[in-house]
């Protein structure tokens, strides 16, 4: 509810104006003051949006009151009352930012016309503020999406010219939420608002593609993020009747860490193809609190599982961490190192269906190496061989990826997803996701979304089709989501983009 302050030293005048306001059904809280000084106190405490003031009053006249009120709130709607003899004062008041003035004695119809104009002014101002706020939000998402995607510092420089993105430097953690079957595109409601109302602290939200959204939390948010992820999972399951995967990044420091944080999240999210019973994926942030002997043991267990699942991406990740412990003197002996690496090598050869006689010489060699470095090198060589064997020849990977890309180019208007496309080329979703990201540098869902947006841009530039038609013909099922995605990707709405192109062509 808006509030209005009536200022007049005559009680009967104040009561008359209040009665006219009530008759007009403006739904306003009515405040009163007998002079300018009292009015200033009320303006500071109550912050009304409308000021109705007489010009001639003791202690402080309406001109000075208007001037000080406008300093406090430049957008305040001010209406003054003046007699014919005060007309020069009225002109001075208008120069000080008065919206309207009314001659005394007040004519009820004139008063109604003025108040209708005031309410229209405030409504329009509110709409403009909301539009500007929304535009700022879209621009923020546009720049953040670009920054996460390629990590170039120039993007932040461009963003800072038109908006405040200082929070990028304060980002402490990122969460990646991943649904399926276009969850975020087809969600019937405002997912960001739903989460905002549920969580007790603020975050920055970015819809990354139709299946993924990112939450960025600033460093001052102190919470157990594993518990938070579990809470979000349970809340979404209860509110939406859907289960989503959630990955949590390591602690981040500075804006440069945001793109790296995204890479970590995507790597963690790959686990969903191999760990079917798991919905939340965390970085191994608790290693520093473990005893030295526990560290290599945990990594070995992870590598054994990676080998069994043919999960090359995580095998390399866990191997590199295993090697770090060696470099930092993690307190495990040469004998132990030799033993675990030999077993890992055996596991990989077994998975490659090599007969024992074909790799027995490699195992025999392991018992004659002279230092830990040689053991590590033998393990690394076998991982390379394992990767090469799994993926056969790189050209084969490229061939499968090209088949998938060709299918997308021809069927982007249809409902396509990772599971469907991997089945088309007879690969598992996990393997398909890995080689597609390796070959193209981006996830499949993101690739599909960007290609659809490129086709939408073509239609906007070359046809007069309505936005709803463009949405449907480029594979988007939700016009609202399409417009939001377009603004995030191109920095403006589809309608504005088309108008800009028309203006460019006519110049």
HUZI-V473536 format. One record per backbone hydrogen bond with DSSP energy under -1.0 kcal/mol. NH is the residue of the N-H (numbers start at 1). CO is the residue of the C=O. Records with the same first field share a line. If there is no record, write none. Layout:
NH->CO, CO
//
This chain:
4->29
5->50
6->31
7->52
8->33
14->10
15->11
16->12
17->13
18->14
19->15
20->16
21->17
22->18
23->19
24->20
25->22
26->21
29->2
31->4
33->6
39->35
40->36
41->37
42->38
43->39
44->40
45->41
46->42
47->43
49->3
50->3
51->77
52->5
53->79
54->7
55->81
60->58
62->55
65->61
66->62
67->63
68->64
69->65
70->66
71->67
72->68
73->69
76->73
77->49
79->51
80->100
81->53
82->102
86->83
87->84
90->86
91->87
92->88
93->89
94->90
95->91
97->94
98->93
99->78
100->78
102->80
104->82
111->107
112->108
113->109
114->110
115->111
116->112
117->113
118->114
119->115
120->116
121->117
122->118
123->119
124->120
125->121
126->122
127->123
128->124
129->125
130->126
131->127
132->128
133->129
134->130
135->131
136->132
137->133
138->134
139->135
140->136
141->137
142->138
143->139
144->140
145->141
146->142
147->143
148->144
149->145
150->146
151->147
155->152
157->153
158->154
159->155
160->156
162->159
163->159
168->165
169->166
171->168
172->217
173->217
175->215
176->247
177->213
178->245
179->211
184->210
185->210
186->182
189->187
194->190
195->191
196->192
197->193
199->195
204->216
206->214
208->212
209->212
213->177
214->206
215->175
216->204
217->173
219->170
221->218
228->224
229->225
230->226
231->227
232->228
233->229
234->230
235->231
236->232
237->233
238->234
239->235
240->236
241->237
245->178
246->279
247->176
248->281
249->174
252->172
257->254
258->255
261->257
262->258
263->259
264->260
265->261
266->262
267->263
268->264
269->265
270->266
271->268
272->269
273->270
274->271
275->271
278->275
281->246
285->283
289->286
290->287
294->291
298->294
299->295
300->296
301->297
302->298
303->299
304->300
305->301
306->302
307->303
308->304
309->305
311->306
312->310
315->311
316->312
317->313
318->314
319->315
320->316
321->317
322->318
323->319
324->320
325->321
326->322
327->323
328->324
329->326
330->325
337->333
338->334
339->335
340->336
341->337
342->338
343->339
344->340
345->341
346->342
347->343
348->344
349->345
350->346
351->347
352->348
353->350
354->349
358->355
359->356
360->356
363->359
364->360
365->361
366->362
367->364
368->365
375->371
376->372
377->373
378->374
379->375
380->376
381->377
382->378
383->379
384->380
385->381
386->382
387->383
388->384
389->385
390->386
391->387
396->393
397->393
398->394
399->395
400->396
401->397
402->398
403->399
404->400
405->401
406->402
407->403
408->404
409->405
410->406
411->407
414->411
416->414
421->417
422->418
423->419
424->420
425->421
427->422
432->428
433->429
434->430
435->431
436->432
437->433
438->434
439->435
440->436
441->437
447->443
448->444
449->445
450->446
451->447
452->448
453->449
454->450
455->451
456->452
457->453
458->454
459->455
460->456
461->457
462->458
463->459
470->466
471->467
472->468
473->469
475->472
476->471
482->478
483->479
484->480
485->481
486->482
487->483
488->484
489->485
490->486
491->487
497->493
498->494
499->495
500->496
501->497
502->498
503->499
504->500
505->501
506->502
//
